Amino acid sequence: MKVFVDSQRCQGHTLCAMIAPDSFQLSDIDGTSSPVNEVVPPDQDDAVREAVHSCPEQAISIEE
């Protein structure tokens, strides 16, 4: 599975980093999110899926 964050949509709510801290990193400048790695390790799949569904801006997408 691969994960992507749309930088134009992300508003820095930080929910993804709270839900899946090993998969998302936050910018020190504006708090927006980006994936730590595009390819999600299998043990983090569930947390990343939860982060996708929790994003209020729908800025996170996954590709199977």
PDBQT receptor file of N, H, CA, C and O in Angstrom, charges set to zero:
ATOM      1  N   MET A   1       0.848  -1.177   0.000  1.00  0.00    +0.000 N 
ATOM      2  CA  MET A   1       0.000   0.000   0.000  1.00  0.00    +0.000 C 
ATOM      3  C   MET A   1       0.894   1.240   0.000  1.00  0.00    +0.000 C 
ATOM      4  O   MET A   1       1.939   1.274   0.650  1.00  0.00    +0.000 OA
ATOM      5  N   LYS A   2       0.455   2.257  -0.746  1.00  0.00    +0.000 N 
ATOM      6  H   LYS A   2      -0.394   2.229  -1.274  1.00  0.00    +0.000 HD
ATOM      7  CA  LYS A   2       1.161   3.540  -0.766  1.00  0.00    +0.000 C 
ATOM      8  C   LYS A   2       0.233   4.620  -0.224  1.00  0.00    +0.000 C 
ATOM      9  O   LYS A   2      -0.985   4.549  -0.389  1.00  0.00    +0.000 OA
ATOM     10  N   VAL A   3       0.825   5.616   0.423  1.00  0.00    +0.000 N 
ATOM     11  H   VAL A   3       1.814   5.673   0.557  1.00  0.00    +0.000 HD
ATOM     12  CA  VAL A   3       0.034   6.703   0.993  1.00  0.00    +0.000 C 
ATOM     13  C   VAL A   3       0.518   8.033   0.421  1.00  0.00    +0.000 C 
ATOM     14  O   VAL A   3       1.710   8.238   0.190  1.00  0.00    +0.000 OA
ATOM     15  N   PHE A   4      -0.441   8.926   0.200  1.00  0.00    +0.000 N 
ATOM     16  H   PHE A   4      -1.409   8.760   0.387  1.00  0.00    +0.000 HD
ATOM     17  CA  PHE A   4      -0.153  10.242  -0.356  1.00  0.00    +0.000 C 
ATOM     18  C   PHE A   4      -0.910  11.303   0.437  1.00  0.00    +0.000 C 
ATOM     19  O   PHE A   4      -2.015  11.056   0.919  1.00  0.00    +0.000 OA
ATOM     20  N   VAL A   5      -0.308  12.486   0.570  1.00  0.00    +0.000 N 
ATOM     21  H   VAL A   5       0.590  12.687   0.178  1.00  0.00    +0.000 HD
ATOM     22  CA  VAL A   5      -0.969  13.620   1.212  1.00  0.00    +0.000 C 
ATOM     23  C   VAL A   5      -1.008  14.759   0.205  1.00  0.00    +0.000 C 
ATOM     24  O   VAL A   5       0.028  15.160  -0.325  1.00  0.00    +0.000 OA
ATOM     25  N   ASP A   6      -2.193  15.276  -0.058  1.00  0.00    +0.000 N 
ATOM     26  H   ASP A   6      -3.034  14.950   0.372  1.00  0.00    +0.000 HD
ATOM     27  CA  ASP A   6      -2.370  16.407  -0.961  1.00  0.00    +0.000 C 
ATOM     28  C   ASP A   6      -2.021  17.678  -0.188  1.00  0.00    +0.000 C 
ATOM     29  O   ASP A   6      -2.778  18.122   0.676  1.00  0.00    +0.000 OA
ATOM     30  N   SER A   7      -0.877  18.247  -0.509  1.00  0.00    +0.000 N 
ATOM     31  H   SER A   7      -0.263  17.887  -1.211  1.00  0.00    +0.000 HD
ATOM     32  CA  SER A   7      -0.401  19.423   0.231  1.00  0.00    +0.000 C 
ATOM     33  C   SER A   7      -1.305  20.639   0.042  1.00  0.00    +0.000 C 
ATOM     34  O   SER A   7      -1.287  21.552   0.867  1.00  0.00    +0.000 OA
ATOM     35  N   GLN A   8      -2.087  20.662  -1.021  1.00  0.00    +0.000 N 
ATOM     36  H   GLN A   8      -2.101  19.920  -1.691  1.00  0.00    +0.000 HD
ATOM     37  CA  GLN A   8      -3.015  21.773  -1.247  1.00  0.00    +0.000 C 
ATOM     38  C   GLN A   8      -4.250  21.671  -0.339  1.00  0.00    +0.000 C 
ATOM     39  O   GLN A   8      -4.871  22.682  -0.009  1.00  0.00    +0.000 OA
ATOM     40  N   ARG A   9      -4.591  20.459   0.056  1.00  0.00    +0.000 N 
ATOM     41  H   ARG A   9      -4.086  19.638  -0.212  1.00  0.00    +0.000 HD
ATOM     42  CA  ARG A   9      -5.768  20.250   0.913  1.00  0.00    +0.000 C 
ATOM     43  C   ARG A   9      -5.431  20.221   2.396  1.00  0.00    +0.000 C 
ATOM     44  O   ARG A   9      -6.243  20.633   3.225  1.00  0.00    +0.000 OA
ATOM     45  N   CYS A  10      -4.246  19.741   2.734  1.00  0.00    +0.000 N 
ATOM     46  H   CYS A  10      -3.587  19.407   2.060  1.00  0.00    +0.000 HD
ATOM     47  CA  CYS A  10      -3.870  19.582   4.141  1.00  0.00    +0.000 C 
ATOM     48  C   CYS A  10      -3.866  20.937   4.847  1.00  0.00    +0.000 C 
ATOM     49  O   CYS A  10      -3.257  21.900   4.380  1.00  0.00    +0.000 OA
ATOM     50  N   GLN A  11      -4.560  20.984   5.981  1.00  0.00    +0.000 N 
ATOM     51  H   GLN A  11      -5.054  20.202   6.360  1.00  0.00    +0.000 HD
ATOM     52  CA  GLN A  11      -4.642  22.223   6.767  1.00  0.00    +0.000 C 
ATOM     53  C   GLN A  11      -3.908  22.113   8.104  1.00  0.00    +0.000 C 
ATOM     54  O   GLN A  11      -3.986  23.018   8.934  1.00  0.00    +0.000 OA
ATOM     55  N   GLY A  12      -3.197  21.002   8.309  1.00  0.00    +0.000 N 
ATOM     56  H   GLY A  12      -3.134  20.267   7.635  1.00  0.00    +0.000 HD
ATOM     57  CA  GLY A  12      -2.409  20.859   9.525  1.00  0.00    +0.000 C 
ATOM     58  C   GLY A  12      -3.207  20.546  10.770  1.00  0.00    +0.000 C 
ATOM     59  O   GLY A  12      -2.849  21.004  11.855  1.00  0.00    +0.000 OA
ATOM     60  N   HIS A  13      -4.279  19.780  10.649  1.00  0.00    +0.000 N 
ATOM     61  H   HIS A  13      -4.571  19.408   9.768  1.00  0.00    +0.000 HD
ATOM     62  CA  HIS A  13      -5.071  19.393  11.820  1.00  0.00    +0.000 C 
ATOM     63  C   HIS A  13      -4.324  18.402  12.715  1.00  0.00    +0.000 C 
ATOM     64  O   HIS A  13      -4.661  18.264  13.891  1.00  0.00    +0.000 OA
ATOM     65  N   THR A  14      -3.340  17.729  12.189  1.00  0.00    +0.000 N 
ATOM     66  H   THR A  14      -3.067  17.841  11.234  1.00  0.00    +0.000 HD
ATOM     67  CA  THR A  14      -2.426  16.789  12.881  1.00  0.00    +0.000 C 
ATOM     68  C   THR A  14      -3.055  15.465  13.303  1.00  0.00    +0.000 C 
ATOM     69  O   THR A  14      -2.395  14.666  13.968  1.00  0.00    +0.000 OA
ATOM     70  N   LEU A  15      -4.301  15.210  12.942  1.00  0.00    +0.000 N 
ATOM     71  H   LEU A  15      -4.837  15.858  12.403  1.00  0.00    +0.000 HD
ATOM     72  CA  LEU A  15      -4.939  13.956  13.345  1.00  0.00    +0.000 C 
ATOM     73  C   LEU A  15      -4.191  12.746  12.799  1.00  0.00    +0.000 C 
ATOM     74  O   LEU A  15      -4.049  11.742  13.497  1.00  0.00    +0.000 OA
ATOM     75  N   CYS A  16      -3.708  12.830  11.556  1.00  0.00    +0.000 N 
ATOM     76  H   CYS A  16      -3.823  13.645  10.989  1.00  0.00    +0.000 HD
ATOM     77  CA  CYS A  16      -3.007  11.687  10.965  1.00  0.00    +0.000 C 
ATOM     78  C   CYS A  16      -1.767  11.329  11.773  1.00  0.00    +0.000 C 
ATOM     79  O   CYS A  16      -1.488  10.152  12.001  1.00  0.00    +0.000 OA
ATOM     80  N   ALA A  17      -1.029  12.336  12.203  1.00  0.00    +0.000 N 
ATOM     81  H   ALA A  17      -1.256  13.292  12.018  1.00  0.00    +0.000 HD
ATOM     82  CA  ALA A  17       0.194  12.089  12.974  1.00  0.00    +0.000 C 
ATOM     83  C   ALA A  17      -0.128  11.563  14.372  1.00  0.00    +0.000 C 
ATOM     84  O   ALA A  17       0.668  10.826  14.953  1.00  0.00    +0.000 OA
ATOM     85  N   MET A  18      -1.272  11.930  14.909  1.00  0.00    +0.000 N 
ATOM     86  H   MET A  18      -1.919  12.528  14.437  1.00  0.00    +0.000 HD
ATOM     87  CA  MET A  18      -1.669  11.395  16.206  1.00  0.00    +0.000 C 
ATOM     88  C   MET A  18      -2.109   9.943  16.084  1.00  0.00    +0.000 C 
ATOM     89  O   MET A  18      -1.840   9.134  16.972  1.00  0.00    +0.000 OA
ATOM     90  N   ILE A  19      -2.786   9.611  14.985  1.00  0.00    +0.000 N 
ATOM     91  H   ILE A  19      -3.005  10.269  14.264  1.00  0.00    +0.000 HD
ATOM     92  CA  ILE A  19      -3.300   8.258  14.779  1.00  0.00    +0.000 C 
ATOM     93  C   ILE A  19      -2.199   7.307  14.310  1.00  0.00    +0.000 C 
ATOM     94  O   ILE A  19      -2.130   6.163  14.758  1.00  0.00    +0.000 OA
ATOM     95  N   ALA A  20      -1.338   7.784  13.407  1.00  0.00    +0.000 N 
ATOM     96  H   ALA A  20      -1.394   8.714  13.043  1.00  0.00    +0.000 HD
ATOM     97  CA  ALA A  20      -0.286   6.945  12.822  1.00  0.00    +0.000 C 
ATOM     98  C   ALA A  20       1.050   7.683  12.860  1.00  0.00    +0.000 C 
ATOM     99  O   ALA A  20       1.567   8.081  11.815  1.00  0.00    +0.000 OA
ATOM    100  N   PRO A  21       1.608   7.869  14.047  1.00  0.00    +0.000 N 
ATOM    101  CA  PRO A  21       2.824   8.684  14.183  1.00  0.00    +0.000 C 
ATOM    102  C   PRO A  21       4.041   8.142  13.437  1.00  0.00    +0.000 C 
ATOM    103  O   PRO A  21       4.951   8.904  13.110  1.00  0.00    +0.000 OA
ATOM    104  N   ASP A  22       4.072   6.840  13.164  1.00  0.00    +0.000 N 
ATOM    105  H   ASP A  22       3.333   6.221  13.429  1.00  0.00    +0.000 HD
ATOM    106  CA  ASP A  22       5.202   6.278  12.434  1.00  0.00    +0.000 C 
ATOM    107  C   ASP A  22       5.075   6.462  10.923  1.00  0.00    +0.000 C 
ATOM    108  O   ASP A  22       6.019   6.195  10.180  1.00  0.00    +0.000 OA
ATOM    109  N   SER A  23       3.918   6.914  10.477  1.00  0.00    +0.000 N 
ATOM    110  H   SER A  23       3.151   7.130  11.081  1.00  0.00    +0.000 HD
ATOM    111  CA  SER A  23       3.672   7.028   9.041  1.00  0.00    +0.000 C 
ATOM    112  C   SER A  23       3.590   8.463   8.530  1.00  0.00    +0.000 C 
ATOM    113  O   SER A  23       3.739   8.705   7.332  1.00  0.00    +0.000 OA
ATOM    114  N   PHE A  24       3.352   9.423   9.440  1.00  0.00    +0.000 N 
ATOM    115  H   PHE A  24       3.230   9.227  10.413  1.00  0.00    +0.000 HD
ATOM    116  CA  PHE A  24       3.210  10.815   9.014  1.00  0.00    +0.000 C 
ATOM    117  C   PHE A  24       4.131  11.729   9.810  1.00  0.00    +0.000 C 
ATOM    118  O   PHE A  24       4.325  11.556  11.014  1.00  0.00    +0.000 OA
ATOM    119  N   GLN A  25       4.692  12.705   9.103  1.00  0.00    +0.000 N 
ATOM    120  H   GLN A  25       4.534  12.845   8.125  1.00  0.00    +0.000 HD
ATOM    121  CA  GLN A  25       5.518  13.707   9.771  1.00  0.00    +0.000 C 
ATOM    122  C   GLN A  25       4.904  15.080   9.506  1.00  0.00    +0.000 C 
ATOM    123  O   GLN A  25       4.295  15.312   8.462  1.00  0.00    +0.000 OA
ATOM    124  N   LEU A  26       5.071  15.976  10.459  1.00  0.00    +0.000 N 
ATOM    125  H   LEU A  26       5.566  15.787  11.308  1.00  0.00    +0.000 HD
ATOM    126  CA  LEU A  26       4.493  17.307  10.358  1.00  0.00    +0.000 C 
ATOM    127  C   LEU A  26       5.579  18.339  10.085  1.00  0.00    +0.000 C 
ATOM    128  O   LEU A  26       6.683  18.259  10.624  1.00  0.00    +0.000 OA
ATOM    129  N   SER A  27       5.251  19.295   9.250  1.00  0.00    +0.000 N 
ATOM    130  H   SER A  27       4.355  19.360   8.812  1.00  0.00    +0.000 HD
ATOM    131  CA  SER A  27       6.179  20.374   8.923  1.00  0.00    +0.000 C 
ATOM    132  C   SER A  27       6.360  21.290  10.129  1.00  0.00    +0.000 C 
ATOM    133  O   SER A  27       5.389  21.653  10.793  1.00  0.00    +0.000 OA
ATOM    134  N   ASP A  28       7.598  21.658  10.405  1.00  0.00    +0.000 N 
ATOM    135  H   ASP A  28       8.387  21.363   9.865  1.00  0.00    +0.000 HD
ATOM    136  CA  ASP A  28       7.879  22.616  11.482  1.00  0.00    +0.000 C 
ATOM    137  C   ASP A  28       7.417  24.018  11.097  1.00  0.00    +0.000 C 
ATOM    138  O   ASP A  28       7.227  24.866  11.968  1.00  0.00    +0.000 OA
ATOM    139  N   ILE A  29       7.239  24.264   9.826  1.00  0.00    +0.000 N 
ATOM    140  H   ILE A  29       7.394  23.575   9.118  1.00  0.00    +0.000 HD
ATOM    141  CA  ILE A  29       6.883  25.601   9.345  1.00  0.00    +0.000 C 
ATOM    142  C   ILE A  29       5.386  25.866   9.464  1.00  0.00    +0.000 C 
ATOM    143  O   ILE A  29       4.972  26.864  10.053  1.00  0.00    +0.000 OA
ATOM    144  N   ASP A  30       4.568  24.963   8.898  1.00  0.00    +0.000 N 
ATOM    145  H   ASP A  30       4.904  24.152   8.419  1.00  0.00    +0.000 HD
ATOM    146  CA  ASP A  30       3.133  25.231   8.890  1.00  0.00    +0.000 C 
ATOM    147  C   ASP A  30       2.274  24.091   9.451  1.00  0.00    +0.000 C 
ATOM    148  O   ASP A  30       1.047  24.182   9.448  1.00  0.00    +0.000 OA
ATOM    149  N   GLY A  31       2.910  23.029   9.929  1.00  0.00    +0.000 N 
ATOM    150  H   GLY A  31       3.907  22.955   9.932  1.00  0.00    +0.000 HD
ATOM    151  CA  GLY A  31       2.180  21.929  10.552  1.00  0.00    +0.000 C 
ATOM    152  C   GLY A  31       1.512  20.974   9.592  1.00  0.00    +0.000 C 
ATOM    153  O   GLY A  31       0.816  20.054  10.021  1.00  0.00    +0.000 OA
ATOM    154  N   THR A  32       1.710  21.177   8.290  1.00  0.00    +0.000 N 
ATOM    155  H   THR A  32       2.275  21.925   7.942  1.00  0.00    +0.000 HD
ATOM    156  CA  THR A  32       1.097  20.259   7.337  1.00  0.00    +0.000 C 
ATOM    157  C   THR A  32       1.815  18.917   7.362  1.00  0.00    +0.000 C 
ATOM    158  O   THR A  32       2.962  18.804   7.793  1.00  0.00    +0.000 OA
ATOM    159  N   SER A  33       1.105  17.917   6.889  1.00  0.00    +0.000 N 
ATOM    160  H   SER A  33       0.173  18.009   6.539  1.00  0.00    +0.000 HD
ATOM    161  CA  SER A  33       1.579  16.545   6.971  1.00  0.00    +0.000 C 
ATOM    162  C   SER A  33       2.185  16.063   5.661  1.00  0.00    +0.000 C 
ATOM    163  O   SER A  33       1.859  16.552   4.579  1.00  0.00    +0.000 OA
ATOM    164  N   SER A  34       3.074  15.094   5.795  1.00  0.00    +0.000 N 
ATOM    165  H   SER A  34       3.339  14.697   6.674  1.00  0.00    +0.000 HD
ATOM    166  CA  SER A  34       3.591  14.361   4.642  1.00  0.00    +0.000 C 
ATOM    167  C   SER A  34       3.915  12.949   5.117  1.00  0.00    +0.000 C 
ATOM    168  O   SER A  34       4.179  12.729   6.299  1.00  0.00    +0.000 OA
ATOM    169  N   PRO A  35       3.892  11.993   4.188  1.00  0.00    +0.000 N 
ATOM    170  CA  PRO A  35       4.211  10.624   4.591  1.00  0.00    +0.000 C 
ATOM    171  C   PRO A  35       5.684  10.489   4.959  1.00  0.00    +0.000 C 
ATOM    172  O   PRO A  35       6.542  11.102   4.325  1.00  0.00    +0.000 OA
ATOM    173  N   VAL A  36       5.978   9.695   5.972  1.00  0.00    +0.000 N 
ATOM    174  H   VAL A  36       5.281   9.196   6.488  1.00  0.00    +0.000 HD
ATOM    175  CA  VAL A  36       7.366   9.385   6.315  1.00  0.00    +0.000 C 
ATOM    176  C   VAL A  36       7.973   8.591   5.163  1.00  0.00    +0.000 C 
ATOM    177  O   VAL A  36       9.092   8.864   4.729  1.00  0.00    +0.000 OA
ATOM    178  N   ASN A  37       7.222   7.606   4.674  1.00  0.00    +0.000 N 
ATOM    179  H   ASN A  37       6.313   7.385   5.026  1.00  0.00    +0.000 HD
ATOM    180  CA  ASN A  37       7.589   6.811   3.505  1.00  0.00    +0.000 C 
ATOM    181  C   ASN A  37       6.342   6.632   2.660  1.00  0.00    +0.000 C 
ATOM    182  O   ASN A  37       5.246   6.443   3.187  1.00  0.00    +0.000 OA
ATOM    183  N   GLU A  38       6.511   6.692   1.350  1.00  0.00    +0.000 N 
ATOM    184  H   GLU A  38       7.402   6.845   0.922  1.00  0.00    +0.000 HD
ATOM    185  CA  GLU A  38       5.361   6.492   0.471  1.00  0.00    +0.000 C 
ATOM    186  C   GLU A  38       4.794   5.083   0.626  1.00  0.00    +0.000 C 
ATOM    187  O   GLU A  38       3.577   4.896   0.620  1.00  0.00    +0.000 OA
ATOM    188  N   VAL A  39       5.671   4.097   0.765  1.00  0.00    +0.000 N 
ATOM    189  H   VAL A  39       6.660   4.248   0.770  1.00  0.00    +0.000 HD
ATOM    190  CA  VAL A  39       5.228   2.711   0.932  1.00  0.00    +0.000 C 
ATOM    191  C   VAL A  39       5.009   2.448   2.421  1.00  0.00    +0.000 C 
ATOM    192  O   VAL A  39       5.911   2.621   3.242  1.00  0.00    +0.000 OA
ATOM    193  N   VAL A  40       3.803   2.031   2.741  1.00  0.00    +0.000 N 
ATOM    194  H   VAL A  40       3.071   1.890   2.074  1.00  0.00    +0.000 HD
ATOM    195  CA  VAL A  40       3.422   1.804   4.136  1.00  0.00    +0.000 C 
ATOM    196  C   VAL A  40       3.796   0.375   4.543  1.00  0.00    +0.000 C 
ATOM    197  O   VAL A  40       3.404  -0.584   3.878  1.00  0.00    +0.000 OA
ATOM    198  N   PRO A  41       4.554   0.235   5.634  1.00  0.00    +0.000 N 
ATOM    199  CA  PRO A  41       4.843  -1.118   6.129  1.00  0.00    +0.000 C 
ATOM    200  C   PRO A  41       3.541  -1.820   6.521  1.00  0.00    +0.000 C 
ATOM    201  O   PRO A  41       2.631  -1.179   7.047  1.00  0.00    +0.000 OA
ATOM    202  N   PRO A  42       3.444  -3.128   6.272  1.00  0.00    +0.000 N 
ATOM    203  CA  PRO A  42       2.201  -3.860   6.548  1.00  0.00    +0.000 C 
ATOM    204  C   PRO A  42       1.677  -3.701   7.977  1.00  0.00    +0.000 C 
ATOM    205  O   PRO A  42       0.465  -3.700   8.190  1.00  0.00    +0.000 OA
ATOM    206  N   ASP A  43       2.567  -3.569   8.945  1.00  0.00    +0.000 N 
ATOM    207  H   ASP A  43       3.551  -3.569   8.771  1.00  0.00    +0.000 HD
ATOM    208  CA  ASP A  43       2.106  -3.440  10.329  1.00  0.00    +0.000 C 
ATOM    209  C   ASP A  43       1.487  -2.076  10.623  1.00  0.00    +0.000 C 
ATOM    210  O   ASP A  43       0.935  -1.877  11.705  1.00  0.00    +0.000 OA
ATOM    211  N   GLN A  44       1.570  -1.126   9.676  1.00  0.00    +0.000 N 
ATOM    212  H   GLN A  44       2.019  -1.288   8.797  1.00  0.00    +0.000 HD
ATOM    213  CA  GLN A  44       0.990   0.202   9.866  1.00  0.00    +0.000 C 
ATOM    214  C   GLN A  44      -0.254   0.437   9.003  1.00  0.00    +0.000 C 
ATOM    215  O   GLN A  44      -0.847   1.515   9.041  1.00  0.00    +0.000 OA
ATOM    216  N   ASP A  45      -0.644  -0.585   8.222  1.00  0.00    +0.000 N 
ATOM    217  H   ASP A  45      -0.162  -1.460   8.191  1.00  0.00    +0.000 HD
ATOM    218  CA  ASP A  45      -1.796  -0.447   7.316  1.00  0.00    +0.000 C 
ATOM    219  C   ASP A  45      -3.054   0.040   8.029  1.00  0.00    +0.000 C 
ATOM    220  O   ASP A  45      -3.692   0.990   7.576  1.00  0.00    +0.000 OA
ATOM    221  N   ASP A  46      -3.413  -0.594   9.132  1.00  0.00    +0.000 N 
ATOM    222  H   ASP A  46      -2.895  -1.366   9.500  1.00  0.00    +0.000 HD
ATOM    223  CA  ASP A  46      -4.661  -0.246   9.820  1.00  0.00    +0.000 C 
ATOM    224  C   ASP A  46      -4.644   1.183  10.337  1.00  0.00    +0.000 C 
ATOM    225  O   ASP A  46      -5.642   1.894  10.223  1.00  0.00    +0.000 OA
ATOM    226  N   ALA A  47      -3.523   1.609  10.902  1.00  0.00    +0.000 N 
ATOM    227  H   ALA A  47      -2.713   1.031  10.995  1.00  0.00    +0.000 HD
ATOM    228  CA  ALA A  47      -3.422   2.973  11.430  1.00  0.00    +0.000 C 
ATOM    229  C   ALA A  47      -3.511   3.997  10.293  1.00  0.00    +0.000 C 
ATOM    230  O   ALA A  47      -4.155   5.036  10.444  1.00  0.00    +0.000 OA
ATOM    231  N   VAL A  48      -2.871   3.710   9.167  1.00  0.00    +0.000 N 
ATOM    232  H   VAL A  48      -2.348   2.866   9.045  1.00  0.00    +0.000 HD
ATOM    233  CA  VAL A  48      -2.922   4.637   8.033  1.00  0.00    +0.000 C 
ATOM    234  C   VAL A  48      -4.341   4.704   7.471  1.00  0.00    +0.000 C 
ATOM    235  O   VAL A  48      -4.814   5.787   7.125  1.00  0.00    +0.000 OA
ATOM    236  N   ARG A  49      -5.015   3.578   7.377  1.00  0.00    +0.000 N 
ATOM    237  H   ARG A  49      -4.630   2.699   7.658  1.00  0.00    +0.000 HD
ATOM    238  CA  ARG A  49      -6.412   3.587   6.912  1.00  0.00    +0.000 C 
ATOM    239  C   ARG A  49      -7.291   4.429   7.846  1.00  0.00    +0.000 C 
ATOM    240  O   ARG A  49      -8.157   5.173   7.386  1.00  0.00    +0.000 OA
ATOM    241  N   GLU A  50      -7.067   4.308   9.145  1.00  0.00    +0.000 N 
ATOM    242  H   GLU A  50      -6.363   3.703   9.519  1.00  0.00    +0.000 HD
ATOM    243  CA  GLU A  50      -7.827   5.115  10.103  1.00  0.00    +0.000 C 
ATOM    244  C   GLU A  50      -7.523   6.607   9.918  1.00  0.00    +0.000 C 
ATOM    245  O   GLU A  50      -8.419   7.446  10.015  1.00  0.00    +0.000 OA
ATOM    246  N   ALA A  51      -6.256   6.924   9.653  1.00  0.00    +0.000 N 
ATOM    247  H   ALA A  51      -5.528   6.242   9.574  1.00  0.00    +0.000 HD
ATOM    248  CA  ALA A  51      -5.873   8.321   9.417  1.00  0.00    +0.000 C 
ATOM    249  C   ALA A  51      -6.553   8.871   8.163  1.00  0.00    +0.000 C 
ATOM    250  O   ALA A  51      -6.999  10.018   8.152  1.00  0.00    +0.000 OA
ATOM    251  N   VAL A  52      -6.634   8.064   7.115  1.00  0.00    +0.000 N 
ATOM    252  H   VAL A  52      -6.272   7.132   7.123  1.00  0.00    +0.000 HD
ATOM    253  CA  VAL A  52      -7.317   8.484   5.887  1.00  0.00    +0.000 C 
ATOM    254  C   VAL A  52      -8.763   8.847   6.191  1.00  0.00    +0.000 C 
ATOM    255  O   VAL A  52      -9.254   9.885   5.750  1.00  0.00    +0.000 OA
ATOM    256  N   HIS A  53      -9.438   7.996   6.940  1.00  0.00    +0.000 N 
ATOM    257  H   HIS A  53      -9.040   7.152   7.299  1.00  0.00    +0.000 HD
ATOM    258  CA  HIS A  53     -10.851   8.225   7.247  1.00  0.00    +0.000 C 
ATOM    259  C   HIS A  53     -11.060   9.351   8.259  1.00  0.00    +0.000 C 
ATOM    260  O   HIS A  53     -12.157   9.904   8.337  1.00  0.00    +0.000 OA
ATOM    261  N   SER A  54     -10.047   9.698   9.025  1.00  0.00    +0.000 N 
ATOM    262  H   SER A  54      -9.156   9.249   8.962  1.00  0.00    +0.000 HD
ATOM    263  CA  SER A  54     -10.164  10.729  10.062  1.00  0.00    +0.000 C 
ATOM    264  C   SER A  54      -9.801  12.122   9.572  1.00  0.00    +0.000 C 
ATOM    265  O   SER A  54     -10.089  13.107  10.250  1.00  0.00    +0.000 OA
ATOM    266  N   CYS A  55      -9.180  12.219   8.414  1.00  0.00    +0.000 N 
ATOM    267  H   CYS A  55      -8.946  11.418   7.862  1.00  0.00    +0.000 HD
ATOM    268  CA  CYS A  55      -8.726  13.532   7.921  1.00  0.00    +0.000 C 
ATOM    269  C   CYS A  55      -9.923  14.410   7.555  1.00  0.00    +0.000 C 
ATOM    270  O   CYS A  55     -10.679  14.067   6.646  1.00  0.00    +0.000 OA
ATOM    271  N   PRO A  56     -10.108  15.541   8.252  1.00  0.00    +0.000 N 
ATOM    272  CA  PRO A  56     -11.272  16.391   7.976  1.00  0.00    +0.000 C 
ATOM    273  C   PRO A  56     -11.223  17.039   6.594  1.00  0.00    +0.000 C 
ATOM    274  O   PRO A  56     -12.263  17.427   6.061  1.00  0.00    +0.000 OA
ATOM    275  N   GLU A  57     -10.045  17.161   6.012  1.00  0.00    +0.000 N 
ATOM    276  H   GLU A  57      -9.200  16.846   6.445  1.00  0.00    +0.000 HD
ATOM    277  CA  GLU A  57      -9.903  17.797   4.700  1.00  0.00    +0.000 C 
ATOM    278  C   GLU A  57      -9.872  16.770   3.567  1.00  0.00    +0.000 C 
ATOM    279  O   GLU A  57      -9.810  17.144   2.395  1.00  0.00    +0.000 OA
ATOM    280  N   GLN A  58      -9.913  15.479   3.908  1.00  0.00    +0.000 N 
ATOM    281  H   GLN A  58      -9.963  15.175   4.859  1.00  0.00    +0.000 HD
ATOM    282  CA  GLN A  58      -9.785  14.387   2.927  1.00  0.00    +0.000 C 
ATOM    283  C   GLN A  58      -8.533  14.578   2.064  1.00  0.00    +0.000 C 
ATOM    284  O   GLN A  58      -8.558  14.410   0.845  1.00  0.00    +0.000 OA
ATOM    285  N   ALA A  59      -7.445  14.934   2.739  1.00  0.00    +0.000 N 
ATOM    286  H   ALA A  59      -7.424  15.071   3.730  1.00  0.00    +0.000 HD
ATOM    287  CA  ALA A  59      -6.173  15.210   2.056  1.00  0.00    +0.000 C 
ATOM    288  C   ALA A  59      -5.297  13.975   1.881  1.00  0.00    +0.000 C 
ATOM    289  O   ALA A  59      -4.294  14.019   1.170  1.00  0.00    +0.000 OA
ATOM    290  N   ILE A  60      -5.676  12.868   2.532  1.00  0.00    +0.000 N 
ATOM    291  H   ILE A  60      -6.492  12.832   3.110  1.00  0.00    +0.000 HD
ATOM    292  CA  ILE A  60      -4.841  11.667   2.479  1.00  0.00    +0.000 C 
ATOM    293  C   ILE A  60      -5.521  10.619   1.597  1.00  0.00    +0.000 C 
ATOM    294  O   ILE A  60      -6.725  10.381   1.692  1.00  0.00    +0.000 OA
ATOM    295  N   SER A  61      -4.716  10.007   0.745  1.00  0.00    +0.000 N 
ATOM    296  H   SER A  61      -3.738  10.200   0.668  1.00  0.00    +0.000 HD
ATOM    297  CA  SER A  61      -5.250   8.933  -0.085  1.00  0.00    +0.000 C 
ATOM    298  C   SER A  61      -4.271   7.766  -0.062  1.00  0.00    +0.000 C 
ATOM    299  O   SER A  61      -3.081   7.931   0.205  1.00  0.00    +0.000 OA
ATOM    300  N   ILE A  62      -4.807   6.588  -0.349  1.00  0.00    +0.000 N 
ATOM    301  H   ILE A  62      -5.774   6.454  -0.566  1.00  0.00    +0.000 HD
ATOM    302  CA  ILE A  62      -3.962   5.398  -0.419  1.00  0.00    +0.000 C 
ATOM    303  C   ILE A  62      -4.174   4.716  -1.763  1.00  0.00    +0.000 C 
ATOM    304  O   ILE A  62      -5.210   4.852  -2.413  1.00  0.00    +0.000 OA
ATOM    305  N   GLU A  63      -3.150   3.984  -2.140  1.00  0.00    +0.000 N 
ATOM    306  H   GLU A  63      -2.309   3.873  -1.612  1.00  0.00    +0.000 HD
ATOM    307  CA  GLU A  63      -3.193   3.184  -3.359  1.00  0.00    +0.000 C 
ATOM    308  C   GLU A  63      -2.787   1.769  -2.956  1.00  0.00    +0.000 C 
ATOM    309  O   GLU A  63      -1.725   1.556  -2.372  1.00  0.00    +0.000 OA
ATOM    310  N   GLU A  64      -3.634   0.827  -3.271  1.00  0.00    +0.000 N 
ATOM    311  H   GLU A  64      -4.497   1.001  -3.745  1.00  0.00    +0.000 HD
ATOM    312  CA  GLU A  64      -3.360  -0.571  -2.891  1.00  0.00    +0.000 C 
ATOM    313  C   GLU A  64      -2.302  -1.171  -3.795  1.00  0.00    +0.000 C 
ATOM    314  O   GLU A  64      -1.939  -2.336  -3.632  1.00  0.00    +0.000 OA
TER     315      GLU A  64
